[in-house]
Amino acid sequence: MYASRTFSIQLVYCIRVLYVDQATEDVQKGVTQEDIDVYYEVWSQFDPKATEYMPLDKLSEFVDRLDEPLRLPAPNTIKLITLDIPIYDGYVVNCVDVLDALTKNTLGTSAEGAEDLSEMLVGRRRGRPLCGSTLELRRQQYCAMLIQVAWRRRVEQRRAARQLSANVCSIIVKEPDDEEELTN
């Protein structure tokens, strides 16, 4: 009885030590104030008027210029899509939303259950309407491509059917002319 109780206490102690070690590693791997300062310095190069918004097409270059641990080296298109960053009217992204997504990516936290940095600063945003996210935009582009391919295929099928119909009609029209020439 005493041995099993001692073993249980030691097991609980070992588990707690493992959790403390893991938490220490996470903090060391985390984002520091210096990283955030560098982030805003680089952001100011892409947003010289300090609007807090940057065009979506500049986002890939921006995250490539950041220092570790926030940096996403190019090519980073797929990673940016999976970060699911909100996009605002005019196809622009907000600096707080991008920082929030990059921080979650660095720390390895999922979007569910983690408190959003952007939710804490929601009052700072100027009244721009949200028009989607990087993931939604990619889905829309993919669906548009599928629709275009299907439409082109349909147009080609109709064109081929008309051409075949025109060829059959011309053969039918020419046959009586050929018979008349034979009788003459």
N, CA and C of each residue as an Amber inpcrd file, in Angstrom:
protein
   552
   0.8210000  -1.1870000   0.0000000   0.0000000   0.0000000   0.0000000
   0.8690000   1.2560000   0.0000000   1.8590000   1.2680000   0.8870000
   2.7560000   2.4190000   0.9800000   3.5570000   2.5890000  -0.3080000
   4.0060000   1.4780000  -0.9040000   4.8140000   1.5300000  -2.1210000
   3.9930000   2.0520000  -3.2970000   2.7440000   1.6130000  -3.4120000
   1.9130000   2.0770000  -4.5220000   1.5720000   3.5510000  -4.3760000
   1.3550000   3.9940000  -3.1390000   1.0540000   5.4070000  -2.9170000
   2.2800000   6.2640000  -3.2240000   3.4520000   5.8220000  -2.8320000
   4.6910000   6.5380000  -3.1180000   4.9270000   6.5870000  -4.6300000
   4.6610000   5.4710000  -5.2900000   4.8230000   5.4190000  -6.7500000
   3.8720000   6.4020000  -7.4250000   2.6250000   6.4760000  -6.9620000
   1.6360000   7.3930000  -7.5370000   2.0710000   8.8430000  -7.3650000
   2.5730000   9.1670000  -6.1870000   3.0210000  10.5310000  -5.9290000
   4.2080000  10.8800000  -6.8210000   5.1420000   9.9580000  -6.9790000
   6.2970000  10.2020000  -7.8390000   5.8710000  10.3420000  -9.2960000
   4.8770000   9.5680000  -9.7240000   4.3780000   9.6550000 -11.0950000
   3.7450000  11.0190000 -11.3510000   2.9510000  11.4900000 -10.4060000
   2.3310000  12.8120000 -10.5440000   3.4120000  13.8890000 -10.5860000
   4.4080000  13.7680000  -9.7520000   5.5140000  14.7250000  -9.7280000
   6.2320000  14.7490000 -11.0750000   6.5120000  13.5740000 -11.6430000
   7.1970000  13.5010000 -12.9520000   6.3640000  14.1530000 -14.0470000
   5.0630000  13.9260000 -14.0110000   4.1860000  14.5160000 -15.0310000
   4.1950000  16.0340000 -14.9140000   4.1460000  16.5430000 -13.6930000
   4.1880000  17.9970000 -13.5040000   5.5090000  18.5710000 -13.9940000
   6.6050000  17.8960000 -13.7330000   7.9150000  18.3600000 -14.1990000
   7.9440000  18.3920000 -15.7310000   7.3650000  17.3740000 -16.3630000
   7.3110000  17.3520000 -17.8380000   6.5070000  18.5300000 -18.3710000
   5.3680000  18.8380000 -17.7410000   4.5610000  19.9690000 -18.1770000
   5.3040000  21.2910000 -18.0080000   6.0150000  21.4490000 -16.9140000
   6.7920000  22.6690000 -16.6870000   7.8870000  22.7910000 -17.7370000
   8.5680000  21.6760000 -18.0500000   9.6000000  21.6960000 -19.0890000
   9.0100000  22.0730000 -20.4420000   7.8400000  21.5070000 -20.7650000
   7.1780000  21.8130000 -22.0350000   6.7850000  23.2820000 -22.0850000
   6.2430000  23.8160000 -20.9980000   5.8490000  25.2280000 -20.9600000
   7.0620000  26.1350000 -21.1140000   8.1830000  25.7540000 -20.5050000
   9.4060000  26.5410000 -20.6300000   9.8880000  26.5550000 -22.0780000
   9.8240000  25.4010000 -22.7420000  10.2250000  25.3350000 -24.1570000
   9.3140000  26.2060000 -25.0050000   7.9980000  26.1820000 -24.7270000
   7.0590000  27.0010000 -25.4970000   7.3510000  28.4800000 -25.3320000
   7.6760000  28.8980000 -24.1160000   7.9820000  30.3060000 -23.8810000
   9.2590000  30.6960000 -24.6120000  10.2570000  29.8270000 -24.5830000
  11.5120000  30.1260000 -25.2660000  11.3070000  30.1810000 -26.7820000
  10.4050000  29.3560000 -27.2850000  10.1330000  29.3050000 -28.7190000
   9.1870000  30.4200000 -29.1400000   8.5380000  31.0690000 -28.1890000
   7.4900000  32.0350000 -28.4640000   7.9690000  33.3290000 -29.0990000
   7.0260000  34.2250000 -29.2490000   7.2450000  35.5190000 -29.8720000
   7.5590000  36.5370000 -28.7770000   8.6510000  37.2500000 -28.9360000
   9.0730000  38.2450000 -27.9470000   8.6250000  39.6390000 -28.3740000
   8.7630000  40.5910000 -27.4920000   8.4240000  41.9790000 -27.7980000
   9.3140000  42.5040000 -28.9210000  10.5540000  42.0700000 -28.9580000
  11.4680000  42.4710000 -30.0230000  10.9650000  41.9790000 -31.3840000
  10.4360000  40.7550000 -31.4250000   9.8810000  40.2200000 -32.6660000
   8.7000000  41.0640000 -33.1340000   7.8780000  41.4870000 -32.1990000
   6.7160000  42.3150000 -32.5460000   7.1600000  43.6960000 -33.0180000
   8.1940000  44.2600000 -32.3980000   8.7270000  45.5480000 -32.8480000
   9.2590000  45.4580000 -34.2740000   9.9830000  44.3850000 -34.5750000
  10.4950000  44.1800000 -35.9400000   9.3300000  44.0230000 -36.9100000
   8.2980000  43.3150000 -36.4810000   7.1030000  43.1370000 -37.3120000
   6.5330000  44.4960000 -37.7170000   6.3640000  45.3860000 -36.7280000
   5.7820000  46.6960000 -37.0310000   6.7320000  47.5750000 -37.8560000
   8.0240000  47.4140000 -37.6890000   8.9790000  48.1470000 -38.5330000
   8.8420000  47.7260000 -39.9950000   8.7810000  46.4310000 -40.2190000
   8.6270000  45.9310000 -41.5950000   7.2550000  46.3190000 -42.1310000
   6.2260000  46.2610000 -41.2720000   4.8810000  46.6500000 -41.7100000
   4.8750000  48.0940000 -42.1910000   5.5910000  48.9640000 -41.4990000
   5.5980000  50.3850000 -41.8730000   6.1970000  50.6000000 -43.2700000
   7.0440000  49.7030000 -43.7210000   7.5870000  49.7960000 -45.0770000
   6.5110000  49.4890000 -46.1210000   5.5630000  48.6280000 -45.7630000
   4.4950000  48.2530000 -46.6880000   3.2450000  49.1100000 -46.5120000
   3.1660000  49.8470000 -45.4290000   2.0390000  50.7280000 -45.1250000
   2.5780000  52.0920000 -44.6970000   3.1810000  52.8530000 -45.6250000
   3.8340000  54.1090000 -45.2470000   2.8650000  55.1710000 -44.7190000
   1.5840000  55.0900000 -45.0650000   0.6140000  56.0750000 -44.5860000
  -0.0210000  55.6700000 -43.2520000   0.4180000  54.5520000 -42.6790000
  -0.0640000  54.0530000 -41.3850000  -1.5770000  53.8800000 -41.3520000
  -2.1170000  53.2300000 -42.3630000  -3.5530000  52.9670000 -42.4190000
  -3.9480000  51.6950000 -41.6830000  -2.9780000  50.8930000 -41.2780000
  -3.1610000  49.5900000 -40.6440000  -3.6090000  48.5230000 -41.6300000
  -3.6290000  48.8530000 -42.9160000  -4.0340000  47.9000000 -43.9450000
  -2.9600000  47.8260000 -45.0220000  -2.8330000  46.6300000 -45.6050000
  -1.8730000  46.4030000 -46.6750000  -2.5950000  45.6150000 -47.7760000
  -2.2830000  45.8980000 -49.0510000  -2.8910000  45.1150000 -50.1280000
  -2.5270000  43.6290000 -49.9950000  -3.4850000  42.7950000 -50.2950000
  -3.3110000  41.3520000 -50.1620000  -2.1630000  40.8360000 -51.0290000
  -1.9700000  41.4330000 -52.1910000  -0.9110000  40.9480000 -53.0880000
   0.4980000  41.2260000 -52.5600000   0.6460000  42.0690000 -51.5560000
   1.9540000  42.3580000 -50.9490000   2.2410000  41.4630000 -49.7360000
   1.2600000  40.7020000 -49.2910000   1.3940000  39.9170000 -48.0640000
   2.5010000  38.8720000 -48.1520000   2.6310000  38.2110000 -49.2570000
   3.6630000  37.1770000 -49.4150000   5.0600000  37.7660000 -49.2610000
   5.2930000  38.8950000 -49.9060000   6.5970000  39.5560000 -49.7960000
   6.8350000  40.0450000 -48.3650000   5.7750000  40.5500000 -47.7280000
   5.8980000  41.0540000 -46.3620000   6.3520000  39.9660000 -45.3910000
   5.6730000  38.8140000 -45.3950000   6.0240000  37.7610000 -44.4310000
   7.3760000  37.1330000 -44.7480000   7.8160000  37.2590000 -45.9830000
   9.1540000  36.7640000 -46.3360000  10.2460000  37.6740000 -45.7730000
   9.9480000  38.9550000 -45.6200000  10.9420000  39.9100000 -45.0990000
  11.0590000  39.9160000 -43.5760000  10.1210000  39.2960000 -42.8870000
  10.1550000  39.2820000 -41.4240000  11.3120000  38.4240000 -40.9180000
  11.7100000  38.6820000 -39.6710000  12.7260000  37.8620000 -39.0120000
  12.0510000  36.6570000 -38.3610000  12.8690000  35.6420000 -38.0760000
  12.3670000  34.4830000 -37.3400000  11.9300000  34.9510000 -35.9600000
  10.9330000  34.4200000 -35.3720000  10.1640000  33.2280000 -35.6840000
   8.9060000  33.4910000 -36.5070000   8.5940000  34.7590000 -36.8150000
   7.3750000  35.0830000 -37.5520000   7.5170000  34.9080000 -39.0610000
   8.7100000  34.7870000 -39.5560000   8.9620000  34.7380000 -41.0020000
   8.3880000  33.4730000 -41.6280000   7.8050000  33.6580000 -42.8100000
   7.3880000  32.5510000 -43.6590000   8.1300000  32.7160000 -44.9730000
   9.2050000  31.9500000 -45.1800000  10.0110000  32.1420000 -46.3880000
   9.2240000  31.8120000 -47.6540000   9.5250000  32.5490000 -48.7080000
   8.8810000  32.3150000 -50.0020000   9.3910000  31.0000000 -50.5730000
   8.6230000  30.2700000 -51.2920000   7.2060000  30.4570000 -51.6280000
   6.3220000  30.1180000 -50.4320000   5.3950000  31.0000000 -50.1380000
   4.5820000  30.8610000 -48.9270000   3.0830000  30.9810000 -49.2030000
   2.6840000  30.8710000 -50.4400000   1.2860000  31.0580000 -50.8180000
   0.3720000  30.0670000 -50.1020000   0.7320000  28.7980000 -50.1160000
  -0.1080000  27.7730000 -49.4950000  -0.2210000  28.0150000 -47.9920000
   0.8780000  28.3500000 -47.3560000   0.8640000  28.6020000 -45.9060000
  -0.0130000  29.8020000 -45.5730000   0.0610000  30.8540000 -46.3810000
  -0.7730000  32.0310000 -46.1380000  -2.2540000  31.6940000 -46.3010000
  -2.5710000  30.8230000 -47.2240000  -3.9630000  30.4040000 -47.4070000
  -4.4360000  29.6540000 -46.1730000  -3.6040000  28.7450000 -45.6660000
  -4.0170000  27.9460000 -44.5130000  -4.0930000  28.7660000 -43.2240000
  -3.4300000  29.9140000 -43.1610000  -3.5320000  30.7660000 -41.9750000
  -4.9090000  31.4000000 -41.8400000  -5.6790000  31.4360000 -42.9330000
  -7.0570000  31.9240000 -42.9110000  -7.1400000  33.3480000 -42.3600000
  -6.3650000  34.2370000 -42.9480000  -6.2960000  35.6400000 -42.5140000
  -7.4970000  36.4010000 -43.0750000  -8.2090000  37.1690000 -42.2350000
  -9.3490000  37.9410000 -42.7320000  -8.9360000  38.9630000 -43.8030000
  -9.7720000  39.0890000 -44.8190000  -9.5540000  40.0480000 -45.9000000
 -10.7000000  41.0580000 -45.8420000 -10.3460000  42.3290000 -45.9730000
 -11.3360000  43.3990000 -45.8950000 -11.6160000  43.9590000 -47.2770000
 -12.6830000  44.7560000 -47.3380000 -13.1100000  45.3680000 -48.5910000
 -11.9360000  46.0680000 -49.2630000 -11.7450000  45.8020000 -50.5340000
 -10.6320000  46.3550000 -51.2820000  -9.4470000  45.3950000 -51.3220000
  -9.6590000  44.1510000 -50.8940000  -8.6150000  43.1140000 -50.8480000
  -7.3840000  43.5980000 -50.0880000  -7.6280000  43.9990000 -48.8450000
  -6.5510000  44.4080000 -47.9520000  -6.6260000  43.5740000 -46.6740000
  -5.4880000  43.4720000 -45.9780000  -5.4200000  42.7530000 -44.7050000
  -5.0100000  43.7300000 -43.6150000  -5.4480000  43.4520000 -42.3900000
  -5.1720000  44.3060000 -41.2450000  -3.9180000  43.8180000 -40.5400000
  -3.1170000  44.7480000 -40.0290000  -1.8490000  44.3870000 -39.3910000
  -2.0440000  43.5080000 -38.1640000  -3.0750000  43.7460000 -37.3780000
  -3.3160000  42.9520000 -36.1680000  -3.7370000  41.5330000 -36.5380000
  -4.5600000  41.3970000 -37.5900000  -4.9810000  40.0640000 -38.0240000
  -3.7950000  39.2370000 -38.5150000  -2.9000000  39.8640000 -39.2590000
  -1.7240000  39.1520000 -39.7730000  -0.8140000  38.7610000 -38.6090000
  -0.5880000  39.6840000 -37.6730000   0.2420000  39.3720000 -36.5140000
  -0.3700000  38.2310000 -35.6940000  -1.6780000  38.2570000 -35.5210000
  -2.3650000  37.1950000 -34.7920000  -2.1670000  35.8400000 -35.4770000
  -2.3410000  35.7990000 -36.7920000  -2.1840000  34.5470000 -37.5350000
  -0.7440000  34.0430000 -37.4890000   0.2220000  34.9470000 -37.6340000
   1.6270000  34.5370000 -37.6000000   2.0340000  34.0640000 -36.2040000
   1.4990000  34.7000000 -35.1670000   1.7960000  34.2820000 -33.8030000
   1.2350000  32.8930000 -33.5280000  -0.0110000  32.6630000 -33.9470000
  -0.5990000  31.3250000 -33.7890000   0.2090000  30.2870000 -34.5450000
   0.6700000  30.6360000 -35.7270000   1.4780000  29.7120000 -36.5170000
   2.7870000  29.3940000 -35.8000000   3.4220000  30.4090000 -35.2270000
   4.6890000  30.2160000 -34.5280000   4.5250000  29.3580000 -33.2830000
   3.4740000  29.6390000 -32.5260000   3.2570000  28.8990000 -31.2850000
   2.5980000  27.5480000 -31.5150000   2.0750000  27.3480000 -32.7030000
   1.4470000  26.0700000 -33.0190000   0.0600000  25.9190000 -32.4450000
  -0.6010000  27.0210000 -32.1270000  -1.9580000  26.9440000 -31.6120000
  -2.9320000  26.9820000 -32.7590000  -4.0530000  26.3200000 -32.5620000
  -5.0730000  26.3100000 -33.6030000  -5.9710000  27.5270000 -33.4440000
  -6.7720000  27.7670000 -34.4500000  -7.6760000  28.9090000 -34.4110000
  -8.7700000  28.7090000 -33.3700000  -9.1440000  27.4400000 -33.1010000
 -10.1720000  27.1870000 -32.1030000  -9.5340000  27.1700000 -30.7240000
 -10.2020000  27.7990000 -29.7980000  -9.7490000  27.7390000 -28.4170000
  -8.7060000  28.7790000 -28.0470000  -8.0450000  29.3690000 -28.9970000
  -7.0320000  30.3810000 -28.6900000  -7.6940000  31.7510000 -28.7600000
  -7.4050000  32.6040000 -27.7920000  -7.9840000  33.9380000 -27.7980000
  -7.3060000  34.7620000 -28.8730000  -8.1040000  35.3090000 -29.7450000
  -7.5640000  36.0790000 -30.8550000  -7.0470000  37.4230000 -30.3840000
  -5.8810000  37.7750000 -30.8460000  -5.3370000  39.1070000 -30.6140000
  -6.2280000  40.1330000 -31.3000000  -6.7440000  39.7470000 -32.4550000
  -7.5960000  40.6790000 -33.1970000  -8.9100000  40.9390000 -32.4710000
  -9.4160000  39.9720000 -31.6930000 -10.6470000  40.1970000 -30.9390000
 -10.4220000  41.1980000 -29.8140000  -9.2290000  41.1670000 -29.2280000
  -8.9350000  42.1060000 -28.1470000  -8.8330000  43.5320000 -28.6740000
  -8.4290000  43.6960000 -29.9130000  -8.2210000  45.0310000 -30.4710000
  -9.2690000  45.3890000 -31.5120000 -10.4380000  44.7750000 -31.4360000
 -11.4540000  44.9680000 -32.4620000 -11.8920000  46.4280000 -32.5770000
 -11.8470000  47.1760000 -31.4950000 -12.2480000  48.5760000 -31.5370000
 -11.2640000  49.4600000 -32.2830000 -10.0440000  49.0020000 -32.4700000
  -9.0320000  49.8140000 -33.1530000  -9.2720000  49.8870000 -34.6530000
  -9.9310000  48.9050000 -35.2080000 -10.1240000  48.8700000 -36.6630000
 -11.0900000  49.9490000 -37.1050000 -10.7410000  50.5450000 -38.2050000
 -11.6630000  51.5130000 -38.8010000 -12.7370000  50.7200000 -39.5270000
 -13.8950000  51.2810000 -39.6640000 -15.0700000  50.5630000 -40.1580000
 -14.9860000  50.0050000 -41.5540000 -14.0980000  49.0890000 -41.8050000
 -14.0300000  48.4200000 -43.1040000 -14.8000000  47.1160000 -43.0480000
 -15.6410000  46.8660000 -44.0370000 -16.3820000  45.6000000 -44.0230000
 -15.4720000  44.4150000 -44.3810000 -15.7240000  43.3260000 -43.7160000
 -14.9920000  42.0870000 -43.9590000 -15.5610000  41.4350000 -45.2080000
 -14.6940000  40.9770000 -46.1100000 -15.2010000  40.3460000 -47.3350000
 -14.7330000  38.9050000 -47.4770000 -14.1430000  38.3290000 -46.4520000
 -13.7360000  36.9280000 -46.5150000 -12.4150000  36.7080000 -45.8070000
 -11.7580000  35.6250000 -46.2110000 -10.4470000  35.3010000 -45.6560000
  -9.5920000  34.7020000 -46.7670000  -8.3230000  34.4910000 -46.4700000
  -7.4340000  33.9430000 -47.4910000  -7.9010000  32.5580000 -47.9310000
  -8.4130000  31.7780000 -46.9970000  -8.8980000  30.4370000 -47.3390000
 -10.1570000  30.5130000 -48.1970000 -11.0920000  31.3830000 -47.8220000
 -12.3150000  31.5490000 -48.6050000 -12.0200000  32.0810000 -50.0000000
 -11.0920000  33.0330000 -50.0980000 -10.7230000  33.5900000 -51.3940000
 -10.1430000  32.5070000 -52.3000000  -9.2890000  31.6460000 -51.7550000
  -8.7000000  30.5620000 -52.5470000  -9.7760000  29.5850000 -53.0120000
 -10.7410000  29.2930000 -52.1350000 -11.8480000  28.4110000 -52.5360000
 -12.6510000  29.0350000 -53.6820000 -12.9080000  30.3350000 -53.5770000
 -13.6510000  31.0220000 -54.6350000 -12.8860000  30.9800000 -55.9540000
 -11.5750000  31.2250000 -55.8910000 -10.7680000  31.1900000 -57.1080000
 -10.7600000  29.7900000 -57.7170000 -10.6550000  28.7670000 -56.8710000
 -10.6460000  27.3910000 -57.3540000 -11.9850000  27.0450000 -58.0080000
 -13.0880000  27.4230000 -57.3650000 -14.4130000  27.1530000 -57.9320000
 -14.6150000  27.9030000 -59.2470000 -14.1400000  29.1330000 -59.3160000
 -14.2480000  29.9090000 -60.5550000 -13.4680000  29.2300000 -61.6790000
 -12.2960000  28.6860000 -61.3520000 -11.5060000  27.9790000 -62.3550000
 -12.2480000  26.7350000 -62.8490000 -12.8680000  25.9910000 -61.9330000
 -13.6250000  24.7990000 -62.3270000 -14.7980000  25.1620000 -63.2290000
 -15.4820000  26.2530000 -62.8880000 -16.6130000  26.6970000 -63.6990000
 -16.1370000  27.1090000 -65.0910000 -15.0160000  27.8250000 -65.1630000
 -14.4860000  28.2380000 -66.4650000 -14.0990000  27.0390000 -67.3260000
 -13.4660000  26.0520000 -66.7210000 -13.0730000  24.8470000 -67.4690000
 -14.3170000  24.1280000 -67.9800000 -15.3310000  23.9800000 -67.1260000
 -16.5640000  23.3110000 -67.5340000 -17.2640000  24.0970000 -68.6420000
 -17.2830000  25.4210000 -68.5200000 -17.9330000  26.2540000 -69.5390000
 -17.2000000  26.1360000 -70.8800000 -15.8720000  26.1980000 -70.8430000
 -15.1100000  26.0650000 -72.0970000 -15.3440000  24.7150000 -72.7500000
 -15.3880000  23.6650000 -71.9250000 -15.6420000  22.3230000 -72.4490000
 -17.0180000  22.2640000 -73.1010000 -18.0210000  22.8660000 -72.4620000
 -19.3790000  22.8840000 -73.0090000 -19.4300000  23.6570000 -74.3230000
 -18.7600000  24.7970000 -74.3670000 -18.7310000  25.5940000 -75.6030000
 -18.0680000  24.7950000 -76.7210000 -16.9860000  24.1240000 -76.4250000
 -16.3010000  23.2960000 -77.4310000 -17.1940000  22.1600000 -77.9160000
 -17.9300000  21.5300000 -76.9960000 -18.8340000  20.4530000 -77.3840000
 -19.9310000  20.9690000 -78.3060000 -20.4870000  22.1300000 -77.9730000
 -21.5410000  22.7060000 -78.8140000 -20.9850000  23.1040000 -80.1760000
 -19.7660000  23.6670000 -80.1700000 -19.1400000  24.0570000 -81.4340000
 -18.8900000  22.8190000 -82.3060000 -18.4070000  21.7510000 -81.6930000
 -18.1560000  20.5110000 -82.4350000 -19.4580000  19.9180000 -82.9540000
 -20.5330000  19.9850000 -82.1620000 -21.8310000  19.4660000 -82.6030000
 -22.3730000  20.2760000 -83.7710000 -22.2320000  21.5970000 -83.7020000
 -22.6790000  22.4420000 -84.8330000 -21.8730000  22.1430000 -86.0880000
 -20.5710000  21.9750000 -85.9050000 -19.7040000  21.6850000 -87.0530000
 -20.0900000  20.3510000 -87.6820000 -20.3450000  19.3600000 -86.8480000
 -20.7560000  18.0480000 -87.3410000 -22.0920000  18.1550000 -88.0430000
 -23.0200000  18.9060000 -87.4520000 -24.3350000  19.1010000 -88.0580000
 -24.2050000  19.8230000 -89.3940000 -23.3460000  20.8300000 -89.4770000
 -23.1410000  21.5600000 -90.7220000 -22.5320000  20.6430000 -91.7820000
 -21.6140000  19.7870000 -91.3980000 -21.0090000  18.8450000 -92.3450000
 -22.0290000  17.8460000 -92.8530000 -22.8880000  17.3240000 -91.9780000
 -23.9160000  16.3630000 -92.3790000 -24.9080000  17.0380000 -93.3070000
 -25.3290000  18.2620000 -93.0010000 -26.2690000  18.9910000 -93.8490000
 -25.6700000  19.2660000 -95.2190000 -24.4030000  19.6120000 -95.2790000
 -23.7930000  19.8950000 -96.5770000 -23.6560000  18.6300000 -97.4010000
 -23.4390000  17.5000000 -96.7660000 -23.3690000  16.2360000 -97.5020000
 -24.7310000  15.8950000 -98.0600000 -25.7920000  16.0770000 -97.2610000
 -27.1410000  15.7770000 -97.7220000 -27.5210000  16.7100000 -98.8590000
 -27.1820000  17.9690000 -98.7660000 -27.5130000  18.9300000 -99.8120000
 -26.7180000  18.6200000-101.0770000 -25.4980000  18.1800000-100.9610000
 -24.6650000  17.9240000-102.1340000 -25.0580000  16.6370000-102.8460000
 -25.6080000  15.6740000-102.1690000 -25.9460000  14.4090000-102.8140000
 -26.9460000  14.5640000-103.9470000 -28.0370000  15.3010000-103.7290000
 -28.9600000  15.4520000-104.8760000 -28.2870000  16.1500000-106.0510000
 -27.4030000  17.0910000-105.8320000 -26.7140000  17.7540000-106.9120000
 -25.8560000  16.7430000-107.6760000 -25.2300000  15.8470000-106.9620000
 -24.3970000  14.8300000-107.6070000 -25.2550000  13.8930000-108.4450000
 -26.4490000  13.5400000-107.9630000 -27.3190000  12.6520000-108.7450000
 -27.8120000  13.3360000-110.0180000 -28.0820000  14.6400000-109.9070000
 -28.5380000  15.3660000-111.0880000 -27.4350000  15.4080000-112.1270000
 -26.2000000  15.5480000-111.6990000 -25.0910000  15.5640000-112.6240000
 -24.9240000  14.2150000-113.2990000 -25.2210000  13.1380000-112.6080000
 -25.1210000  11.7890000-113.1730000 -26.1770000  11.5640000-114.2290000
 -27.3690000  12.0710000-114.0350000 -28.4500000  11.8770000-115.0030000
 -28.2510000  12.7600000-116.2250000 -27.5770000  13.8220000-116.1440000
 -27.3710000  14.7290000-117.2780000 -26.2970000  14.2590000-118.1560000
